[in-house]
Amino acid sequence: IGIGSGADCDGQILVTTDLWATSPDYIPRHVQPNMQVPIEMRQAVGDWMKSFKTAEAQELKRD
């Protein structure tokens, strides 16, 4: 069993950071990402932060 070990390997482990292409400067040859997960992750976190800050501001106005 290996990580991208080639034809002589009996099994392979696919690491999610490789599959999702979340390593900044490296995508292994044995992985073909089909989505831009890092971009979507940043967007999701940004959206969450905005909603959290908005909710926090609204809570402060109530006090």
N, CA, C and O atoms as a Tripos MOL2 file, in Angstrom:
@<TRIPOS>MOLECULE
protein
  252   251    63     0     0
PROTEIN
NO_CHARGES

@<TRIPOS>ATOM
      1 N           0.8640   -1.1730    0.0000 N.3       1 ILE1
      2 CA          0.0000    0.0000    0.0000 C.3       1 ILE1
      3 C           0.9050    1.2290    0.0000 C.2       1 ILE1
      4 O           1.9070    1.2770    0.7130 O.2       1 ILE1
      5 N           0.5410    2.2050   -0.7980 N.am      2 GLY2
      6 CA          1.3550    3.4150   -0.8490 C.3       2 GLY2
      7 C           0.5460    4.6170   -1.2800 C.2       2 GLY2
      8 O          -0.6440    4.5210   -1.5810 O.2       2 GLY2
      9 N           1.2100    5.7330   -1.3020 N.am      3 ILE3
     10 CA          0.5890    6.9840   -1.7410 C.3       3 ILE3
     11 C           1.1920    7.3170   -3.1050 C.2       3 ILE3
     12 O           2.3100    7.8280   -3.1850 O.2       3 ILE3
     13 N           0.4570    7.0290   -4.1670 N.am      4 GLY4
     14 CA          0.9410    7.2890   -5.5200 C.3       4 GLY4
     15 C           2.2170    6.5330   -5.8440 C.2       4 GLY4
     16 O           3.1260    7.0920   -6.4570 O.2       4 GLY4
     17 N           2.3010    5.2620   -5.4390 N.am      5 SER5
     18 CA          3.5460    4.5030   -5.5310 C.3       5 SER5
     19 C           3.7960    3.8360   -6.8760 C.2       5 SER5
     20 O           4.9020    3.3450   -7.1020 O.2       5 SER5
     21 N           2.8380    3.7960   -7.7610 N.am      6 GLY6
     22 CA          3.0740    3.2440   -9.0850 C.3       6 GLY6
     23 C           2.5170    1.8500   -9.2950 C.2       6 GLY6
     24 O           1.7600    1.3330   -8.4730 O.2       6 GLY6
     25 N           2.9090    1.2460  -10.4200 N.am      7 ALA7
     26 CA          2.3330   -0.0240  -10.8760 C.3       7 ALA7
     27 C           2.6400   -1.2000   -9.9600 C.2       7 ALA7
     28 O           1.8450   -2.1390   -9.9000 O.2       7 ALA7
     29 N           3.7500   -1.1870   -9.2520 N.am      8 ASP8
     30 CA          4.1270   -2.3090   -8.3870 C.3       8 ASP8
     31 C           3.4430   -2.2660   -7.0220 C.2       8 ASP8
     32 O           3.6910   -3.1300   -6.1820 O.2       8 ASP8
     33 N           2.6170   -1.3060   -6.8010 N.am      9 CYS9
     34 CA          1.9270   -1.1530   -5.5180 C.3       9 CYS9
     35 C           0.6070   -1.9240   -5.5620 C.2       9 CYS9
     36 O          -0.1120   -1.8600   -6.5590 O.2       9 CYS9
     37 N           0.2840   -2.6490   -4.4970 N.am     10 ASP10
     38 CA         -0.9530   -3.4410   -4.4460 C.3      10 ASP10
     39 C          -2.1850   -2.6200   -4.0670 C.2      10 ASP10
     40 O          -3.3110   -3.0530   -4.3110 O.2      10 ASP10
     41 N          -1.9920   -1.4750   -3.4920 N.am     11 GLY11
     42 CA         -3.1110   -0.6230   -3.0910 C.3      11 GLY11
     43 C          -2.6310    0.8060   -2.9540 C.2      11 GLY11
     44 O          -1.4300    1.0620   -2.8630 O.2      11 GLY11
     45 N          -3.5580    1.7200   -2.9390 N.am     12 GLN12
     46 CA         -3.1730    3.1260   -2.8750 C.3      12 GLN12
     47 C          -4.0380    3.8700   -1.8740 C.2      12 GLN12
     48 O          -5.2380    3.6220   -1.7550 O.2      12 GLN12
     49 N          -3.4170    4.7690   -1.1700 N.am     13 ILE13
     50 CA         -4.1230    5.6750   -0.2650 C.3      13 ILE13
     51 C          -4.2330    7.0090   -0.9910 C.2      13 ILE13
     52 O          -3.2340    7.5170   -1.5000 O.2      13 ILE13
     53 N          -5.4140    7.5740   -1.0460 N.am     14 LEU14
     54 CA         -5.5880    8.8900   -1.6430 C.3      14 LEU14
     55 C          -5.8330    9.8810   -0.5150 C.2      14 LEU14
     56 O          -6.8440    9.8080    0.1850 O.2      14 LEU14
     57 N          -4.9070   10.7960   -0.3490 N.am     15 VAL15
     58 CA         -4.9680   11.7740    0.7300 C.3      15 VAL15
     59 C          -5.9190   12.8920    0.3130 C.2      15 VAL15
     60 O          -5.8210   13.4070   -0.8020 O.2      15 VAL15
     61 N          -6.8310   13.2680    1.1940 N.am     16 THR16
     62 CA         -7.8430   14.2630    0.8210 C.3      16 THR16
     63 C          -7.2260   15.6030    0.4550 C.2      16 THR16
     64 O          -7.7590   16.2990   -0.4090 O.2      16 THR16
     65 N          -6.1150   15.9890    1.0850 N.am     17 THR17
     66 CA         -5.4960   17.2580    0.6920 C.3      17 THR17
     67 C          -5.0030   17.2110   -0.7500 C.2      17 THR17
     68 O          -4.9760   18.2380   -1.4290 O.2      17 THR17
     69 N          -4.6120   16.0270   -1.2220 N.am     18 ASP18
     70 CA         -4.2320   15.8780   -2.6320 C.3      18 ASP18
     71 C          -5.4670   15.9240   -3.5240 C.2      18 ASP18
     72 O          -5.4800   16.6190   -4.5400 O.2      18 ASP18
     73 N          -6.4900   15.1920   -3.1490 N.am     19 LEU19
     74 CA         -7.7180   15.1360   -3.9440 C.3      19 LEU19
     75 C          -8.3750   16.5090   -4.0560 C.2      19 LEU19
     76 O          -8.8520   16.8920   -5.1240 O.2      19 LEU19
     77 N          -8.3980   17.2390   -2.9590 N.am     20 TRP20
     78 CA         -9.0460   18.5570   -2.9340 C.3      20 TRP20
     79 C          -8.1310   19.6720   -3.4130 C.2      20 TRP20
     80 O          -8.5660   20.8170   -3.5310 O.2      20 TRP20
     81 N          -6.8660   19.3550   -3.6910 N.am     21 ALA21
     82 CA         -5.8730   20.3340   -4.1580 C.3      21 ALA21
     83 C          -5.7100   21.4810   -3.1720 C.2      21 ALA21
     84 O          -5.6170   22.6420   -3.5720 O.2      21 ALA21
     85 N          -5.6740   21.1590   -1.8860 N.am     22 THR22
     86 CA         -5.5110   22.2010   -0.8740 C.3      22 THR22
     87 C          -4.0550   22.4540   -0.5140 C.2      22 THR22
     88 O          -3.7720   23.3620    0.2680 O.2      22 THR22
     89 N          -3.1310   21.6820   -1.0570 N.am     23 SER23
     90 CA         -1.7100   21.9860   -0.8850 C.3      23 SER23
     91 C          -1.3910   23.1230   -1.8480 C.2      23 SER23
     92 O          -1.6430   22.9950   -3.0460 O.2      23 SER23
     93 N          -0.8480   24.2230   -1.3580 N.am     24 PRO24
     94 CA         -0.7550   25.4390   -2.1730 C.3      24 PRO24
     95 C          -0.0200   25.3060   -3.5030 C.2      24 PRO24
     96 O          -0.4840   25.8370   -4.5120 O.2      24 PRO24
     97 N           1.1020   24.6180   -3.5280 N.am     25 ASP25
     98 CA          1.9240   24.6350   -4.7360 C.3      25 ASP25
     99 C           2.1670   23.2660   -5.3590 C.2      25 ASP25
    100 O           3.0270   23.1300   -6.2300 O.2      25 ASP25
    101 N           1.4240   22.2490   -4.9270 N.am     26 TYR26
    102 CA          1.7390   20.9010   -5.4080 C.3      26 TYR26
    103 C           0.4780   20.0720   -5.5730 C.2      26 TYR26
    104 O          -0.3010   19.9100   -4.6340 O.2      26 TYR26
    105 N           0.2860   19.5510   -6.7770 N.am     27 ILE27
    106 CA         -0.7660   18.5720   -7.0360 C.3      27 ILE27
    107 C          -0.0720   17.3430   -7.6130 C.2      27 ILE27
    108 O           0.5250   17.4240   -8.6870 O.2      27 ILE27
    109 N          -0.1380   16.2040   -6.9220 N.am     28 PRO28
    110 CA          0.5370   14.9950   -7.3950 C.3      28 PRO28
    111 C           0.0220   14.5450   -8.7640 C.2      28 PRO28
    112 O          -1.1170   14.8270   -9.1340 O.2      28 PRO28
    113 N           0.8740   13.8440   -9.5030 N.am     29 ARG29
    114 CA          0.5030   13.3660  -10.8410 C.3      29 ARG29
    115 C          -0.6490   12.3770  -10.8170 C.2      29 ARG29
    116 O          -1.4010   12.2840  -11.7870 O.2      29 ARG29
    117 N          -0.8010   11.6330   -9.7200 N.am     30 HIS30
    118 CA         -1.8380   10.5950   -9.6680 C.3      30 HIS30
    119 C          -3.2150   11.1520   -9.2970 C.2      30 HIS30
    120 O          -4.1640   10.3860   -9.1270 O.2      30 HIS30
    121 N          -3.3310   12.4660   -9.1720 N.am     31 VAL31
    122 CA         -4.5990   13.0850   -8.7710 C.3      31 VAL31
    123 C          -5.0400   14.0630   -9.8510 C.2      31 VAL31
    124 O          -4.2440   14.8650  -10.3400 O.2      31 VAL31
    125 N          -6.3020   13.9890  -10.2120 N.am     32 GLN32
    126 CA         -6.8800   14.9340  -11.1610 C.3      32 GLN32
    127 C          -8.0630   15.6270  -10.4910 C.2      32 GLN32
    128 O          -9.1940   15.1580  -10.6130 O.2      32 GLN32
    129 N          -7.8270   16.7330   -9.7860 N.am     33 PRO33
    130 CA         -8.9420   17.3980   -9.1050 C.3      33 PRO33
    131 C          -9.9700   17.9170  -10.1110 C.2      33 PRO33
    132 O          -9.6120   18.4630  -11.1540 O.2      33 PRO33
    133 N         -11.2360   17.7420   -9.7870 N.am     34 ASN34
    134 CA        -12.3190   18.1620  -10.6720 C.3      34 ASN34
    135 C         -12.9850   19.4480  -10.2150 C.2      34 ASN34
    136 O         -13.8480   19.9790  -10.9140 O.2      34 ASN34
    137 N         -12.6040   19.9460   -9.0700 N.am     35 MET35
    138 CA        -13.2190   21.1560   -8.5230 C.3      35 MET35
    139 C         -12.1280   22.0650   -7.9810 C.2      35 MET35
    140 O         -10.9990   21.6300   -7.7540 O.2      35 MET35
    141 N         -12.4680   23.3110   -7.7780 N.am     36 GLN36
    142 CA        -11.5600   24.2680   -7.1560 C.3      36 GLN36
    143 C         -11.9120   24.3780   -5.6760 C.2      36 GLN36
    144 O         -12.4040   25.4110   -5.2210 O.2      36 GLN36
    145 N         -11.6600   23.3200   -4.9400 N.am     37 VAL37
    146 CA        -12.0540   23.2510   -3.5280 C.3      37 VAL37
    147 C         -11.4440   24.3780   -2.7000 C.2      37 VAL37
    148 O         -12.1590   24.9680   -1.8900 O.2      37 VAL37
    149 N         -10.1530   24.7130   -2.8580 N.am     38 PRO38
    150 CA         -9.6130   25.7930   -2.0310 C.3      38 PRO38
    151 C         -10.3610   27.1150   -2.2120 C.2      38 PRO38
    152 O         -10.5890   27.8420   -1.2450 O.2      38 PRO38
    153 N         -10.7370   27.4180   -3.4400 N.am     39 ILE39
    154 CA        -11.4880   28.6490   -3.7060 C.3      39 ILE39
    155 C         -12.8480   28.5870   -3.0280 C.2      39 ILE39
    156 O         -13.2780   29.5560   -2.4020 O.2      39 ILE39
    157 N         -13.5230   27.4550   -3.1490 N.am     40 GLU40
    158 CA        -14.8370   27.2990   -2.5260 C.3      40 GLU40
    159 C         -14.7450   27.3200   -1.0000 C.2      40 GLU40
    160 O         -15.6340   27.8470   -0.3300 O.2      40 GLU40
    161 N         -13.6670   26.7440   -0.4490 N.am     41 MET41
    162 CA        -13.4850   26.7600    1.0010 C.3      41 MET41
    163 C         -13.2840   28.1930    1.4990 C.2      41 MET41
    164 O         -13.8790   28.5970    2.4980 O.2      41 MET41
    165 N         -12.4430   28.9590    0.7990 N.am     42 ARG42
    166 CA        -12.2260   30.3570    1.1950 C.3      42 ARG42
    167 C         -13.5250   31.1440    1.1310 C.2      42 ARG42
    168 O         -13.8130   31.9460    2.0200 O.2      42 ARG42
    169 N         -14.3110   30.9200    0.0840 N.am     43 GLN43
    170 CA        -15.5940   31.6170   -0.0630 C.3      43 GLN43
    171 C         -16.5360   31.2520    1.0750 C.2      43 GLN43
    172 O         -17.1830   32.1260    1.6510 O.2      43 GLN43
    173 N         -16.6160   29.9670    1.4020 N.am     44 ALA44
    174 CA        -17.5060   29.5190    2.4800 C.3      44 ALA44
    175 C         -17.0970   30.1220    3.8180 C.2      44 ALA44
    176 O         -17.9520   30.5640    4.5860 O.2      44 ALA44
    177 N         -15.8030   30.1420    4.1020 N.am     45 VAL45
    178 CA        -15.3330   30.7290    5.3620 C.3      45 VAL45
    179 C         -15.5950   32.2300    5.3760 C.2      45 VAL45
    180 O         -16.0070   32.7800    6.3970 O.2      45 VAL45
    181 N         -15.3600   32.8900    4.2540 N.am     46 GLY46
    182 CA        -15.6360   34.3250    4.1610 C.3      46 GLY46
    183 C         -17.1100   34.6370    4.3760 C.2      46 GLY46
    184 O         -17.4510   35.5870    5.0810 O.2      46 GLY46
    185 N         -17.9810   33.8410    3.7720 N.am     47 ASP47
    186 CA        -19.4250   34.0290    3.9560 C.3      47 ASP47
    187 C         -19.8190   33.8190    5.4110 C.2      47 ASP47
    188 O         -20.6320   34.5680    5.9530 O.2      47 ASP47
    189 N         -19.2400   32.7970    6.0440 N.am     48 TRP48
    190 CA        -19.5410   32.5310    7.4550 C.3      48 TRP48
    191 C         -19.0840   33.6970    8.3230 C.2      48 TRP48
    192 O         -19.8020   34.1180    9.2300 O.2      48 TRP48
    193 N         -17.8840   34.2220    8.0450 N.am     49 MET49
    194 CA        -17.3700   35.3420    8.8380 C.3      49 MET49
    195 C         -18.2730   36.5620    8.7090 C.2      49 MET49
    196 O         -18.5550   37.2370    9.6990 O.2      49 MET49
    197 N         -18.7270   36.8450    7.4930 N.am     50 LYS50
    198 CA        -19.6240   37.9840    7.2880 C.3      50 LYS50
    199 C         -20.9200   37.8040    8.0620 C.2      50 LYS50
    200 O         -21.3870   38.7370    8.7150 O.2      50 LYS50
    201 N         -21.5050   36.6150    7.9950 N.am     51 SER51
    202 CA        -22.7680   36.3840    8.6990 C.3      51 SER51
    203 C         -22.5590   36.4420   10.2080 C.2      51 SER51
    204 O         -23.4270   36.9260   10.9330 O.2      51 SER51
    205 N         -21.4220   35.9560   10.6850 N.am     52 PHE52
    206 CA        -21.1300   36.0060   12.1140 C.3      52 PHE52
    207 C         -20.9720   37.4470   12.5750 C.2      52 PHE52
    208 O         -21.5200   37.8370   13.6050 O.2      52 PHE52
    209 N         -20.2240   38.2360   11.8120 N.am     53 LYS53
    210 CA        -20.0220   39.6430   12.1840 C.3      53 LYS53
    211 C         -21.3350   40.4080   12.1430 C.2      53 LYS53
    212 O         -21.5830   41.2570   12.9990 O.2      53 LYS53
    213 N         -22.1790   40.1190   11.1610 N.am     54 THR54
    214 CA        -23.4860   40.7700   11.0730 C.3      54 THR54
    215 C         -24.3420   40.4040   12.2740 C.2      54 THR54
    216 O         -24.9680   41.2760   12.8770 O.2      54 THR54
    217 N         -24.3750   39.1330   12.6250 N.am     55 ALA55
    218 CA        -25.1570   38.6840   13.7850 C.3      55 ALA55
    219 C         -24.6060   39.2910   15.0640 C.2      55 ALA55
    220 O         -25.3740   39.6830   15.9430 O.2      55 ALA55
    221 N         -23.2900   39.3740   15.1800 N.am     56 GLU56
    222 CA        -22.6630   39.9560   16.3690 C.3      56 GLU56
    223 C         -23.0110   41.4360   16.4760 C.2      56 GLU56
    224 O         -23.3030   41.9240   17.5680 O.2      56 GLU56
    225 N         -22.9830   42.1560   15.3530 N.am     57 ALA57
    226 CA        -23.3230   43.5760   15.3580 C.3      57 ALA57
    227 C         -24.7800   43.7810   15.7430 C.2      57 ALA57
    228 O         -25.1030   44.7040   16.4900 O.2      57 ALA57
    229 N         -25.6580   42.9280   15.2380 N.am     58 GLN58
    230 CA        -27.0720   43.0410   15.5900 C.3      58 GLN58
    231 C         -27.2870   42.7690   17.0700 C.2      58 GLN58
    232 O         -28.1290   43.4120   17.6970 O.2      58 GLN58
    233 N         -26.5500   41.8390   17.6330 N.am     59 GLU59
    234 CA        -26.6580   41.5240   19.0600 C.3      59 GLU59
    235 C         -26.1840   42.7050   19.8970 C.2      59 GLU59
    236 O         -26.7770   43.0040   20.9340 O.2      59 GLU59
    237 N         -25.1300   43.3760   19.4660 N.am     60 LEU60
    238 CA        -24.6270   44.5370   20.2010 C.3      60 LEU60
    239 C         -25.6280   45.6860   20.1710 C.2      60 LEU60
    240 O         -25.7420   46.4330   21.1430 O.2      60 LEU60
    241 N         -26.3550   45.8340   19.0620 N.am     61 LYS61
    242 CA        -27.3620   46.8910   18.9580 C.3      61 LYS61
    243 C         -28.5100   46.6620   19.9210 C.2      61 LYS61
    244 O         -29.1430   47.6200   20.3650 O.2      61 LYS61
    245 N         -28.7910   45.4110   20.2500 N.am     62 ARG62
    246 CA        -29.8950   45.0890   21.1570 C.3      62 ARG62
    247 C         -29.5800   45.4720   22.5950 C.2      62 ARG62
    248 O         -30.4930   45.7310   23.3800 O.2      62 ARG62
    249 N         -28.3010   45.5100   22.9510 N.am     63 ASP63
    250 CA        -27.9200   45.7960   24.3420 C.3      63 ASP63
    251 C         -28.0980   47.2410   24.7090 C.2      63 ASP63
    252 O         -27.8190   47.6290   25.8440 O.2      63 ASP63
@<TRIPOS>BOND
     1     1     2 1
     2     2     3 1
     3     3     4 2
     4     3     5 am
     5     5     6 1
     6     6     7 1
     7     7     8 2
     8     7     9 am
     9     9    10 1
    10    10    11 1
    11    11    12 2
    12    11    13 am
    13    13    14 1
    14    14    15 1
    15    15    16 2
    16    15    17 am
    17    17    18 1
    18    18    19 1
    19    19    20 2
    20    19    21 am
    21    21    22 1
    22    22    23 1
    23    23    24 2
    24    23    25 am
    25    25    26 1
    26    26    27 1
    27    27    28 2
    28    27    29 am
    29    29    30 1
    30    30    31 1
    31    31    32 2
    32    31    33 am
    33    33    34 1
    34    34    35 1
    35    35    36 2
    36    35    37 am
    37    37    38 1
    38    38    39 1
    39    39    40 2
    40    39    41 am
    41    41    42 1
    42    42    43 1
    43    43    44 2
    44    43    45 am
    45    45    46 1
    46    46    47 1
    47    47    48 2
    48    47    49 am
    49    49    50 1
    50    50    51 1
    51    51    52 2
    52    51    53 am
    53    53    54 1
    54    54    55 1
    55    55    56 2
    56    55    57 am
    57    57    58 1
    58    58    59 1
    59    59    60 2
    60    59    61 am
    61    61    62 1
    62    62    63 1
    63    63    64 2
    64    63    65 am
    65    65    66 1
    66    66    67 1
    67    67    68 2
    68    67    69 am
    69    69    70 1
    70    70    71 1
    71    71    72 2
    72    71    73 am
    73    73    74 1
    74    74    75 1
    75    75    76 2
    76    75    77 am
    77    77    78 1
    78    78    79 1
    79    79    80 2
    80    79    81 am
    81    81    82 1
    82    82    83 1
    83    83    84 2
    84    83    85 am
    85    85    86 1
    86    86    87 1
    87    87    88 2
    88    87    89 am
    89    89    90 1
    90    90    91 1
    91    91    92 2
    92    91    93 am
    93    93    94 1
    94    94    95 1
    95    95    96 2
    96    95    97 am
    97    97    98 1
    98    98    99 1
    99    99   100 2
   100    99   101 am
   101   101   102 1
   102   102   103 1
   103   103   104 2
   104   103   105 am
   105   105   106 1
   106   106   107 1
   107   107   108 2
   108   107   109 am
   109   109   110 1
   110   110   111 1
   111   111   112 2
   112   111   113 am
   113   113   114 1
   114   114   115 1
   115   115   116 2
   116   115   117 am
   117   117   118 1
   118   118   119 1
   119   119   120 2
   120   119   121 am
   121   121   122 1
   122   122   123 1
   123   123   124 2
   124   123   125 am
   125   125   126 1
   126   126   127 1
   127   127   128 2
   128   127   129 am
   129   129   130 1
   130   130   131 1
   131   131   132 2
   132   131   133 am
   133   133   134 1
   134   134   135 1
   135   135   136 2
   136   135   137 am
   137   137   138 1
   138   138   139 1
   139   139   140 2
   140   139   141 am
   141   141   142 1
   142   142   143 1
   143   143   144 2
   144   143   145 am
   145   145   146 1
   146   146   147 1
   147   147   148 2
   148   147   149 am
   149   149   150 1
   150   150   151 1
   151   151   152 2
   152   151   153 am
   153   153   154 1
   154   154   155 1
   155   155   156 2
   156   155   157 am
   157   157   158 1
   158   158   159 1
   159   159   160 2
   160   159   161 am
   161   161   162 1
   162   162   163 1
   163   163   164 2
   164   163   165 am
   165   165   166 1
   166   166   167 1
   167   167   168 2
   168   167   169 am
   169   169   170 1
   170   170   171 1
   171   171   172 2
   172   171   173 am
   173   173   174 1
   174   174   175 1
   175   175   176 2
   176   175   177 am
   177   177   178 1
   178   178   179 1
   179   179   180 2
   180   179   181 am
   181   181   182 1
   182   182   183 1
   183   183   184 2
   184   183   185 am
   185   185   186 1
   186   186   187 1
   187   187   188 2
   188   187   189 am
   189   189   190 1
   190   190   191 1
   191   191   192 2
   192   191   193 am
   193   193   194 1
   194   194   195 1
   195   195   196 2
   196   195   197 am
   197   197   198 1
   198   198   199 1
   199   199   200 2
   200   199   201 am
   201   201   202 1
   202   202   203 1
   203   203   204 2
   204   203   205 am
   205   205   206 1
   206   206   207 1
   207   207   208 2
   208   207   209 am
   209   209   210 1
   210   210   211 1
   211   211   212 2
   212   211   213 am
   213   213   214 1
   214   214   215 1
   215   215   216 2
   216   215   217 am
   217   217   218 1
   218   218   219 1
   219   219   220 2
   220   219   221 am
   221   221   222 1
   222   222   223 1
   223   223   224 2
   224   223   225 am
   225   225   226 1
   226   226   227 1
   227   227   228 2
   228   227   229 am
   229   229   230 1
   230   230   231 1
   231   231   232 2
   232   231   233 am
   233   233   234 1
   234   234   235 1
   235   235   236 2
   236   235   237 am
   237   237   238 1
   238   238   239 1
   239   239   240 2
   240   239   241 am
   241   241   242 1
   242   242   243 1
   243   243   244 2
   244   243   245 am
   245   245   246 1
   246   246   247 1
   247   247   248 2
   248   247   249 am
   249   249   250 1
   250   250   251 1
   251   251   252 2
@<TRIPOS>SUBSTRUCTURE
     1 ILE1         2 RESIDUE 1 A ILE
     2 GLY2         6 RESIDUE 1 A GLY
     3 ILE3        10 RESIDUE 1 A ILE
     4 GLY4        14 RESIDUE 1 A GLY
     5 SER5        18 RESIDUE 1 A SER
     6 GLY6        22 RESIDUE 1 A GLY
     7 ALA7        26 RESIDUE 1 A ALA
     8 ASP8        30 RESIDUE 1 A ASP
     9 CYS9        34 RESIDUE 1 A CYS
    10 ASP10       38 RESIDUE 1 A ASP
    11 GLY11       42 RESIDUE 1 A GLY
    12 GLN12       46 RESIDUE 1 A GLN
    13 ILE13       50 RESIDUE 1 A ILE
    14 LEU14       54 RESIDUE 1 A LEU
    15 VAL15       58 RESIDUE 1 A VAL
    16 THR16       62 RESIDUE 1 A THR
    17 THR17       66 RESIDUE 1 A THR
    18 ASP18       70 RESIDUE 1 A ASP
    19 LEU19       74 RESIDUE 1 A LEU
    20 TRP20       78 RESIDUE 1 A TRP
    21 ALA21       82 RESIDUE 1 A ALA
    22 THR22       86 RESIDUE 1 A THR
    23 SER23       90 RESIDUE 1 A SER
    24 PRO24       94 RESIDUE 1 A PRO
    25 ASP25       98 RESIDUE 1 A ASP
    26 TYR26      102 RESIDUE 1 A TYR
    27 ILE27      106 RESIDUE 1 A ILE
    28 PRO28      110 RESIDUE 1 A PRO
    29 ARG29      114 RESIDUE 1 A ARG
    30 HIS30      118 RESIDUE 1 A HIS
    31 VAL31      122 RESIDUE 1 A VAL
    32 GLN32      126 RESIDUE 1 A GLN
    33 PRO33      130 RESIDUE 1 A PRO
    34 ASN34      134 RESIDUE 1 A ASN
    35 MET35      138 RESIDUE 1 A MET
    36 GLN36      142 RESIDUE 1 A GLN
    37 VAL37      146 RESIDUE 1 A VAL
    38 PRO38      150 RESIDUE 1 A PRO
    39 ILE39      154 RESIDUE 1 A ILE
    40 GLU40      158 RESIDUE 1 A GLU
    41 MET41      162 RESIDUE 1 A MET
    42 ARG42      166 RESIDUE 1 A ARG
    43 GLN43      170 RESIDUE 1 A GLN
    44 ALA44      174 RESIDUE 1 A ALA
    45 VAL45      178 RESIDUE 1 A VAL
    46 GLY46      182 RESIDUE 1 A GLY
    47 ASP47      186 RESIDUE 1 A ASP
    48 TRP48      190 RESIDUE 1 A TRP
    49 MET49      194 RESIDUE 1 A MET
    50 LYS50      198 RESIDUE 1 A LYS
    51 SER51      202 RESIDUE 1 A SER
    52 PHE52      206 RESIDUE 1 A PHE
    53 LYS53      210 RESIDUE 1 A LYS
    54 THR54      214 RESIDUE 1 A THR
    55 ALA55      218 RESIDUE 1 A ALA
    56 GLU56      222 RESIDUE 1 A GLU
    57 ALA57      226 RESIDUE 1 A ALA
    58 GLN58      230 RESIDUE 1 A GLN
    59 GLU59      234 RESIDUE 1 A GLU
    60 LEU60      238 RESIDUE 1 A LEU
    61 LYS61      242 RESIDUE 1 A LYS
    62 ARG62      246 RESIDUE 1 A ARG
    63 ASP63      250 RESIDUE 1 A ASP
